[in-house]
Amino acid sequence: MKVLRTPEFESWLQRQTEKLIALVETRFFRISVYDYFGDVKSLRHGLSELRWKNGMRVYFTKAETRKIVILLGGLKNGQKSDIKEARRLAEKYSAY
């Protein structure tokens, strides 16, 4: 599975701690090598979220076969606005 990242996601990721960055990168490695997503929830209309027990969320959409586009990251307490922004980004990068 190929994991593509938007500039918006990269910007969010760089503001996180080294520990959180390592958690995200490990999850992406498992997705790309083993197709193992772990805890995932569908948010309808092609948008899904990767979930962590610490409340971190990473929003993504499936592009073509064997490709996902990582749109945005956030925390559980900001989920409502993050989902709205992720939907906007999904439209923006639909031809990714």
GIQUI-V79301 format. One record per residue. N is the residue number from 1. RES is the residue in three letters. SS is DSSP state (h for helix, s for strand, l for the rest). NEAR is the number of other C-alpha atoms within 8 Angstrom. D_LAST is the distance of its C-alpha to the last C-alpha in Angstrom with 2 decimals. Layout:
n->N res->RES ss->SS near->NEAR d_last->D_LAST
n->N res->RES ss->SS near->NEAR d_last->D_LAST
This chain:
n->1 res->MET ss->l near->10 d_last->14.87
n->2 res->LYS ss->s near->7 d_last->12.09
n->3 res->VAL ss->s near->11 d_last->11.42
n->4 res->LEU ss->s near->8 d_last->8.51
n->5 res->ARG ss->s near->9 d_last->9.81
n->6 res->THR ss->l near->10 d_last->9.31
n->7 res->PRO ss->h near->6 d_last->12.24
n->8 res->GLU ss->h near->8 d_last->13.85
n->9 res->PHE ss->h near->12 d_last->14.22
n->10 res->GLU ss->h near->9 d_last->15.56
n->11 res->SER ss->h near->8 d_last->17.95
n->12 res->TRP ss->h near->11 d_last->19.21
n->13 res->LEU ss->h near->9 d_last->19.69
n->14 res->GLN ss->h near->7 d_last->21.74
n->15 res->ARG ss->l near->6 d_last->24.11
n->16 res->GLN ss->l near->8 d_last->25.06
n->17 res->THR ss->l near->6 d_last->28.04
n->18 res->GLU ss->h near->6 d_last->28.01
n->19 res->LYS ss->h near->6 d_last->28.92
n->20 res->LEU ss->h near->8 d_last->25.98
n->21 res->ILE ss->h near->11 d_last->23.57
n->22 res->ALA ss->h near->8 d_last->25.25
n->23 res->LEU ss->h near->8 d_last->24.91
n->24 res->VAL ss->h near->8 d_last->21.14
n->25 res->GLU ss->h near->8 d_last->20.75
n->26 res->THR ss->h near->8 d_last->23.15
n->27 res->ARG ss->h near->10 d_last->21.27
n->28 res->PHE ss->h near->9 d_last->17.99
n->29 res->PHE ss->h near->9 d_last->20.27
n->30 res->ARG ss->h near->11 d_last->21.72
n->31 res->ILE ss->h near->12 d_last->18.46
n->32 res->SER ss->h near->11 d_last->17.27
n->33 res->VAL ss->h near->8 d_last->20.80
n->34 res->TYR ss->h near->8 d_last->22.47
n->35 res->ASP ss->l near->8 d_last->19.89
n->36 res->TYR ss->l near->8 d_last->22.04
n->37 res->PHE ss->l near->9 d_last->20.51
n->38 res->GLY ss->l near->6 d_last->23.88
n->39 res->ASP ss->l near->7 d_last->24.45
n->40 res->VAL ss->s near->9 d_last->21.62
n->41 res->LYS ss->s near->8 d_last->21.99
n->42 res->SER ss->s near->8 d_last->20.11
n->43 res->LEU ss->l near->8 d_last->19.87
n->44 res->ARG ss->l near->6 d_last->19.35
n->45 res->HIS ss->l near->4 d_last->16.78
n->46 res->GLY ss->l near->8 d_last->14.21
n->47 res->LEU ss->s near->14 d_last->14.61
n->48 res->SER ss->s near->12 d_last->16.60
n->49 res->GLU ss->s near->12 d_last->18.31
n->50 res->LEU ss->s near->13 d_last->19.70
n->51 res->ARG ss->s near->11 d_last->23.28
n->52 res->TRP ss->l near->8 d_last->25.94
n->53 res->LYS ss->l near->5 d_last->29.66
n->54 res->ASN ss->l near->4 d_last->29.87
n->55 res->GLY ss->l near->9 d_last->27.76
n->56 res->MET ss->s near->11 d_last->24.51
n->57 res->ARG ss->s near->13 d_last->21.34
n->58 res->VAL ss->s near->12 d_last->17.68
n->59 res->TYR ss->s near->14 d_last->15.27
n->60 res->PHE ss->s near->15 d_last->12.27
n->61 res->THR ss->s near->12 d_last->10.55
n->62 res->LYS ss->s near->10 d_last->10.18
n->63 res->ALA ss->l near->10 d_last->7.15
n->64 res->GLU ss->l near->6 d_last->8.99
n->65 res->THR ss->l near->5 d_last->12.43
n->66 res->ARG ss->l near->7 d_last->13.04
n->67 res->LYS ss->s near->11 d_last->9.73
n->68 res->ILE ss->s near->13 d_last->9.51
n->69 res->VAL ss->s near->13 d_last->7.68
n->70 res->ILE ss->s near->13 d_last->10.75
n->71 res->LEU ss->s near->15 d_last->11.02
n->72 res->LEU ss->s near->14 d_last->14.68
n->73 res->GLY ss->s near->12 d_last->18.09
n->74 res->GLY ss->s near->11 d_last->21.50
n->75 res->LEU ss->s near->9 d_last->24.94
n->76 res->LYS ss->h near->8 d_last->26.64
n->77 res->ASN ss->h near->5 d_last->28.74
n->78 res->GLY ss->h near->8 d_last->25.84
n->79 res->GLN ss->h near->10 d_last->23.90
n->80 res->LYS ss->h near->6 d_last->24.34
n->81 res->SER ss->h near->7 d_last->22.80
n->82 res->ASP ss->h near->11 d_last->20.04
n->83 res->ILE ss->h near->9 d_last->19.00
n->84 res->LYS ss->h near->8 d_last->19.10
n->85 res->GLU ss->h near->9 d_last->16.89
n->86 res->ALA ss->h near->13 d_last->14.39
n->87 res->ARG ss->h near->9 d_last->14.33
n->88 res->ARG ss->h near->8 d_last->13.80
n->89 res->LEU ss->h near->9 d_last->10.82
n->90 res->ALA ss->h near->12 d_last->9.36
n->91 res->GLU ss->h near->7 d_last->9.94
n->92 res->LYS ss->h near->7 d_last->8.67
n->93 res->TYR ss->l near->7 d_last->5.09
n->94 res->SER ss->l near->7 d_last->5.50
n->95 res->ALA ss->l near->4 d_last->3.82
n->96 res->TYR ss->l near->5 d_last->0.00
